Amino acid sequence: MKTLVYSIQSGGASFVTWGLAQRPDTIAVIDLFCREEAPCLDVEAAEYDVILKCVVNTKVPLERQIESFRPDRLVLVTRNIGDLTRSLTTKLYRDLGGSLEAKLAIYHDVLLRGLPLFDEVVSYERFAAHVPENRRTLREIVEFGKSQSAWCRKFYGHKWGLGALRESIPSPDEGEDRP
């Protein structure tokens, strides 16, 4: 099964993607670079569940991400708009993939008109509240994702951001051709 997780930057989608990717037969890309179009990943999906997270941007609209990736399931991650805006305005990447204002306008439009596209809508706040405290922190998720990015570079160039999240994937240095 292929799942596309969609949100705005600082919307909590990396954390939700990590949470969805806890089964050992899953490959999760927790941060497709915002200006990249999602690859199809049908070959990987024949063997694994594939979860790919992408974010609102002005360069690649959601419709094109869906057309390119062809997900079986589409998940929208929402976050309190005040918290999201406060968080995103402090980030260096706030204007990466379009101005903050333009991305907020797209996100607002998705929330007003685009909800029927999604199979599931996940509230970041509710999701985070149900994660036991002994689970990984967001910092640990990001660091683990960075450690897996060599796999992504080997197979797909530099499009992947934080990369694949799957502990049982051998690193490319271990001589494996694919996960």
C-alpha positions as CSV (number, residue, x, y, z in Angstrom):
1,M,0.0,0.0,0.0
2,K,1.2,3.5,-0.8
3,T,0.2,6.3,1.5
4,L,0.8,10.0,0.8
5,V,0.9,12.2,3.9
6,Y,0.3,15.9,3.2
7,S,0.6,19.0,5.4
8,I,2.2,22.4,5.6
9,Q,5.7,22.8,7.0
10,S,5.7,22.7,10.8
11,G,2.3,21.0,10.6
12,G,3.5,17.8,12.4
13,A,3.4,15.5,9.3
14,S,7.0,14.2,9.9
15,F,6.0,13.0,13.3
16,V,2.7,11.5,12.1
17,T,4.6,9.8,9.2
18,W,7.0,8.3,11.7
19,G,4.1,7.1,13.8
20,L,2.5,5.4,10.8
21,A,5.8,3.7,9.8
22,Q,6.3,1.6,12.9
23,R,5.7,-1.8,11.2
24,P,8.9,-3.5,9.9
25,D,7.5,-4.0,6.4
26,T,7.3,-0.2,5.8
27,I,9.5,2.3,4.0
28,A,8.7,5.9,5.0
29,V,10.2,9.0,3.4
30,I,9.6,11.6,6.1
31,D,10.5,14.7,4.1
32,L,10.4,15.0,0.3
33,F,12.1,18.3,-0.5
34,C,9.3,20.8,-1.0
35,R,10.2,21.6,-4.7
36,E,10.3,17.9,-5.8
37,E,7.6,15.9,-7.4
38,A,6.9,12.6,-5.6
39,P,8.3,9.6,-7.4
40,C,6.0,6.7,-8.1
41,L,7.8,4.0,-6.0
42,D,5.7,1.1,-7.4
43,V,8.7,-1.2,-7.3
44,E,9.1,-0.6,-3.5
45,A,5.4,-0.8,-2.9
46,A,5.4,-4.3,-4.4
47,E,7.4,-5.5,-1.4
48,Y,6.8,-2.9,1.3
49,D,4.1,-0.5,2.5
50,V,5.4,2.9,1.3
51,I,4.6,6.2,3.2
52,L,5.7,9.4,1.6
53,K,5.3,12.8,3.3
54,C,5.2,16.0,1.2
55,V,4.3,19.6,2.1
56,V,2.3,22.5,0.7
57,N,4.4,24.6,-1.7
58,T,3.8,26.8,-4.7
59,K,6.0,24.8,-7.1
60,V,4.3,21.4,-7.0
61,P,0.6,21.3,-6.3
62,L,-1.0,18.5,-4.4
63,E,-2.8,17.3,-7.5
64,R,0.6,16.7,-9.3
65,Q,1.9,14.9,-6.2
66,I,-1.1,12.6,-6.3
67,E,-0.8,12.0,-10.0
68,S,2.9,11.2,-9.7
69,F,2.9,9.0,-6.6
70,R,-0.5,7.4,-7.2
71,P,-1.3,6.7,-3.5
72,D,-3.7,4.1,-2.3
73,R,-4.4,6.3,0.7
74,L,-4.2,10.1,1.1
75,V,-3.7,11.5,4.7
76,L,-3.9,15.2,5.6
77,V,-2.2,16.3,8.8
78,T,-3.7,19.4,10.4
79,R,-2.4,21.6,13.2
80,N,-3.7,24.5,15.2
81,I,-3.2,27.4,12.8
82,G,-1.9,29.8,15.5
83,D,0.7,27.2,16.7
84,L,1.6,26.4,13.2
85,T,2.1,30.0,12.1
86,R,4.1,30.8,15.3
87,S,6.4,27.8,14.7
88,L,6.8,28.3,10.9
89,T,7.6,32.0,11.2
90,T,10.6,31.2,13.3
91,K,12.1,28.7,10.9
92,L,14.7,29.5,8.3
93,Y,12.8,27.4,5.7
94,R,9.6,29.4,6.2
95,D,9.8,30.8,2.6
96,L,11.3,27.6,1.0
97,G,8.8,26.3,-1.5
98,G,7.0,29.7,-1.7
99,S,6.3,32.6,0.6
100,L,4.9,31.8,4.0
101,E,1.7,33.8,3.0
102,A,1.3,31.8,-0.2
103,K,1.7,28.5,1.5
104,L,-0.7,29.4,4.3
105,A,-3.2,30.4,1.6
106,I,-2.9,27.0,-0.1
107,Y,-3.2,25.2,3.2
108,H,-6.3,27.3,4.0
109,D,-7.8,26.4,0.6
110,V,-7.1,22.7,1.2
111,L,-8.9,22.9,4.6
112,L,-11.9,24.7,3.0
113,R,-12.3,22.9,-0.3
114,G,-9.9,19.9,-0.4
115,L,-11.0,17.7,2.5
116,P,-13.0,15.3,0.2
117,L,-9.7,14.3,-1.5
118,F,-8.4,12.8,1.7
119,D,-9.1,9.3,3.1
120,E,-8.1,10.4,6.6
121,V,-7.5,13.7,8.4
122,V,-5.2,13.5,11.4
123,S,-4.9,16.2,14.0
124,Y,-1.3,16.6,15.0
125,E,-2.3,17.6,18.5
126,R,-4.5,14.6,19.0
127,F,-2.0,12.3,17.5
128,A,0.9,13.6,19.6
129,A,-1.3,13.4,22.8
130,H,-1.7,9.6,22.2
131,V,2.0,8.8,21.7
132,P,3.4,7.3,24.9
133,E,6.2,9.3,26.5
134,N,8.7,6.4,26.0
135,R,8.4,6.8,22.2
136,R,11.0,8.7,20.2
137,T,11.1,12.5,20.4
138,L,10.8,14.5,17.2
139,R,14.5,15.3,17.5
140,E,15.3,11.6,17.6
141,I,13.0,11.0,14.6
142,V,14.8,13.7,12.6
143,E,18.3,12.4,13.6
144,F,17.3,8.8,12.6
145,G,15.9,10.0,9.3
146,K,19.1,11.8,8.6
147,S,21.1,8.6,9.3
148,Q,19.0,6.8,6.7
149,S,19.4,9.5,4.0
150,A,22.3,7.6,2.4
151,W,19.8,5.0,1.2
152,C,17.8,7.7,-0.4
153,R,20.7,9.3,-2.1
154,K,21.9,6.0,-3.5
155,F,18.6,5.1,-5.0
156,Y,16.9,8.4,-5.8
157,G,19.5,11.2,-5.9
158,H,19.1,14.2,-3.5
159,K,15.3,14.6,-3.6
160,W,14.5,13.0,-0.3
161,G,15.3,15.4,2.6
162,L,15.5,13.4,5.7
163,G,15.2,10.1,3.9
164,A,13.8,6.7,4.5
165,L,12.7,5.7,8.0
166,R,13.0,2.0,8.5
167,E,15.4,0.5,11.1
168,S,15.8,-2.8,9.3
169,I,17.0,-1.2,6.0
170,P,20.7,-2.0,5.7
171,S,22.8,1.0,4.9
172,P,24.2,1.1,1.3
173,D,27.6,0.7,2.8
174,E,26.6,-2.9,3.8
175,G,26.6,-3.9,0.1
176,E,22.8,-4.2,-0.3
177,D,21.4,-3.0,-3.7
178,R,18.0,-2.2,-2.3
179,P,16.1,-2.4,0.9
